[in-house]
Amino acid sequence: MNIMVVGGGGREHAIIKKLAESSRVTKIYALPGNGGIAAEAECIDIKATDIEGIKDFAASHPVDYAVVAPDDPLAMGAVDALQDLGIPCFGPVAKAAIIESSKVFAKDLMKKYGIPTAEYEVFDDMDQALAYLETAPIPTVIKADGLALGKGVIIAQTRDEAKAAVRKMMEEKAFGESGSRVVIEEFLTGPEVSVLSFTDGRTVIPMVSSQDHKRALDGDQGLNTGGMGTVAPNPYYTPDIAHECMETIFMPTMNAMNSEGRTFQGCLYFGLMLTDKGPKVIEYNCRFGDPETQVVLPLLRTDLLTVMEAVTQQKLAEIEVEFSSQRACCVVVASGGYPSSYEKGYKIEIGETDENTDIFIAGAKLEDGELKTSGGRVLGVTSVADTLEEAIAAAYQNVEKISFEKAYYRKDIGRRALEVERS
């Protein structure tokens, strides 16, 4: 089969590597792909948001199956467009992708169907939002309604910070039209858990849980990023909690989307907070998370293409989806200055890595046969081992085999998870 994967980051590299393991896959096209993905797929210079370009390519090439991975093209209707061409596709249609593309929709859905989440208010008038913040509980969370590259959420520790966040979104348009409406919500505390799930609108199969590390610096200090590393499984996510989440969050969400006429087929991401009042939803994503995908997919034993096709055909209940009982750790190596300003174009040197380690390229391009940095998060180093301690140690040992000017990475990925396992 010829597969087309839309996207060009570390998540897409992890998806493509897993698809390439299938004996049924003969060729993979990546639109646009990146310098590292080029080793596994033919990269086509078409942006993931160029829906017409994607359609034209798919119509003029032998594409048997498509995977749309990033949020923007999903929200823009890339899956709808490919389905119109008769191409089976993994990923939700636009009216289902709204569960991520509008935080207001997601919060209202949870409220309507009794799915546990933080208390919230919605504002499309800045003055009203500022007036509400005069008496709102602090700390509080300010969220831009629309997509904002994972950066449209600000945790405000003071009223002044909260007001500045509202002005940044609504007046200064820091996130464009995504900040025209804002959600101001209750600040929840507790361990965070990411759970990716396969769902065909009839069945939900959660993948291995994971723990992301969002802050740029050690000790969870610094700015929020798209993720500086992950471990899987998440030790806070016990079998009892997993059962509770299935009963109170996962199945109710799938059923709620069906009731709204927005059947979700694809990867539904649950960002959870394990509060003292039980698990609550922080956010939904309508796709594989990044870098969570880089620790979850290496643990998948079942052929990924088989699973994706079962989702597309609404036959997920008919297959068995198996994951390894091993542990995985991903350490992201970023460009100095990320997530603020950073320089590009530095040559990347990668030594020989261990057998149970993958390098997932996120922000790099091929230039005159050399791999050079082209983004903030440059690559992820993922190691799999029998224990979490061994997986973390292996990941860091292999990070040492990578070098480029101004590279930086957190030194404490998985430390909290290890402490929990040992306690």
Beta strands, then each sheet from edge to edge (+ up, - down):
strand 1: 2-7
strand 2: 27-32
strand 3: 42-43
strand 4: 65-68
strand 5: 89-90
strand 6: 120-123
strand 7: 140-144
strand 8: 153-156
strand 9: 182-186
strand 10: 192-199
strand 11: 204-206
strand 12: 211-212
strand 13: 215-217
strand 14: 221-224
strand 15: 229-232
strand 16: 266-275
strand 17: 278-285
strand 18: 327-335
strand 19: 349-350
strand 20: 357-361
strand 21: 364-367
strand 22: 370-373
strand 23: 377-385
strand 24: 402-403
strand 25: 407-408
sheet 1: 3+ 2+ 1+ 4+ 5+
sheet 2: 6+ 9- 7+ 8-
sheet 3: 11+ 10- 16+ 17-
sheet 4: 12+ 15- 18+ 23- 20+
sheet 5: 12+ 15- 18+ 25-
sheet 6: 13+ 14-
sheet 7: 19+ 24-
sheet 8: 21+ 22-
end
